[in-house]
Amino acid sequence: MQVTSEVKKNLFKTHGGSETNTGSTAGQIALFTERINHIASHLETNRKDYANTRSLLRMVGKRRRLLNYMMKTDLNGYRQLIEKLNIRK
């Protein structure tokens, strides 16, 4: 199951300020986190799905770059987002 448009709107509304603010860094990180969690759960049952493994690694790298950018520009927002999304274990 893909991330539906209702879920995307809800993510951007809670993290990006409004549901049409799809360019916000926090909203994009939240969307990548949702997609990463979905693909990770898929890969637990389908271990040999190498195409999704590669796309998961690309998404993790892209989220990492966005997190680095957010850490440089808005440190307090970065810390709140990490805590809210439960990214760091």
ABEGO torsion letter per residue (X at the ends): XBBBAAAAAAAAAAAAGBAABAABAAAAAAAAAAAAAAAAAAAAABAABAAAAAAAAAAAAAAAAAAAAAAAABAAAAAAAAAAAGABX
